Amino acid sequence: MIVAAGLVPRWAKATTARGLSLEALSKKSHHILVGTPLASSPRYETIGGQKRIVTETRLAIDDEVVDAPGDSEILVRTLGGVLDGVGELVHGEAQLVLNERSVVFLHARADGVLWLQGMAQGHYPLRIESQRRLLRVSPNLPALTASQDLAVKRLPGRELVEAKRLIREARAR
């Protein structure tokens, strides 16, 4: 009897994205801040000629890293969500979890709507450990193709104060 070991199905990670250096992520972002998602609302929007689900999240601005808008709250749009019993998952997009404080890198499109720069690459949830606020990598981060000075390799595990310093230095270069 011959057994074909290679016939066992496995899930493959097919999503890859070009990795952004800390300098590129910082310089391409219009606003970099610490924020807490307060509420979210999914809706349909036409993107690239197709009807897609997007989620708008109301974010409280807790702290400025670089160029935070003057408001105390902003709306941030992400791709995907659940609406009318239909779910749309966009691999590589950040999931902004209600009441989970994060460092976010935001890009304002021509229409003024704020999006996460680099999708999950622009989202760093904070965890409290021994009274220290440490950055984590976004859970939906895809495999990345570049390898030099990636923001997702430099920021996770850093205390918030140190991460702010690195971000400001990278943006000033």
N, C-alpha and C positions, 0 to 999 in steps of 0.2 A: 504494500500500500504506500502511495506517495502523498505526502502532505505538503501543500503549498503554503508556506508560512507567510508569504507576502500578500495573501488575499484578505488579511484581517483589515477591515476599514479603520482608518484613524482620521481625526480632524486635522486639517492642515491650517497653518496660519498663512493666509495669502495676502494679507494687507501689509504693504510696506510703504514707507514714506521717506522723503529726503529729510535727513536730520538737520536741525538748525543749530548752529553754534550759539553760545550764549550772547556773543556780540551781535549776530544777525537777528536773533529773537528780540533782543533788547532794542536795537535800532529800528526794527520794522514795526514795533509796537507804539501806538499813540499814547497809551496809558498802561502803567504797571502799578498794581495795587493789591492790597489785601482786602478781600471782601467775603461776605457771608450771604449765600443765597437765602432769600426770605420767602419767595413764592415763585412758581413757574406755571406757564400757560402754553400748551401746545396749540398749533394752528397749521392750516395748510398754506403753502406758498408755492408759487411757480418758480422753479429754479432750472435754468437750462432748458426751458420749454416743457418741463415735466412737473406735475403736482407732487410736492414733497411735504413731509411733516417737519416743522421746525419748532423749537421750544424757546420761548422768551423767558428768561429768568431775571427776576428783580433782585439785584445785588446791593446789599448795604456796603458802603465803603467804610472799612474799619481803619485803614492806614494807607498812606501814600508811600509808594516806593519811588516812582518817577512819574511826573506829569499826571496825577489823578485829576479827573474833572472836578469842578467846584461843587458838584451836587453831593448830597449825602447818600443818594441811591441812584443806580443806573439800571438800564435794561441791557442784557447780554443775550444774543441769539446763538443757538447751537442747532446743528442738524440732527434730525431724528426726534423720537418721542412716541407717545401713545395718545391717540385721538380717536374717539368714537369706536373703540374696540380694535383699532388697527394700530399695530406697532411698527415703527421703522427704526432699525438699528443701523447706524453709520459707523463702520469700523474706523477707529482712529480718532473719533470725536470724543471730546471730554464729556463726562457726566457731572454736571453741577448738582451736588447733593444738598438738599435743604439743610440749613443750619451747620454745614461743614465749611469752616473758614478755609480759604485758599489764597495763594498768590496767583494772580491771573495777569497774563500779558494780552492786552486788547488792541485790536485793530479797528479803526473806524472806516467803513467803506464809504464810497462817494455819496450814498444816500443817508449817511450819518449813523447807520446801524452799527453797533459794536459786536464784533465777533472775537473769539479767541484766536490769537495769532498762532498758526501752526496746529490748530485743533488741540489735541491732547498734549502737544508739546508746550502749549502756553498755559497749562493748568497744573498747579502744585498744591494739593491738599496739605493742610498742616495737621500734625499730630502732636499732642502734648505728651512729653516723656520727661519725668523728673523735673517738672516745672519749666522745661525748655520747649520752645515751639520749633519743631523740625519739619522741613519740607519733605514731602513724599512725591514719588512719580505718579502721574495720573494713571488710574487703573486700566484705561482703554488705550494706552500707548501702543502703537503698532511697531513692528520691526522697522528699524531705521537704516538707511543705506550709507550715510556718511559716518565717519568715526572720529574726526578731530574736534576737540573742544565742544562737544555737544552739551547743550544746556541740560538735557535730561541725565547726563552723567556728572555734571558739576554741581547741580543744585540739590538733588535729593540727599537727605541725611544732614544737611547744613541747618544750623540754627537760623532763624529768621533774620536776626541782626547781621550775621555774616553773609547770608544770601543777598540781602539788600545792598551791602557793600560791593559784592561781586557784580551784581546787576548794574549798579551805577558806574563802576569802573569799566565794564564792558561797553556800556552805552557811550561813555566819554571817549573811547578810543577812536 
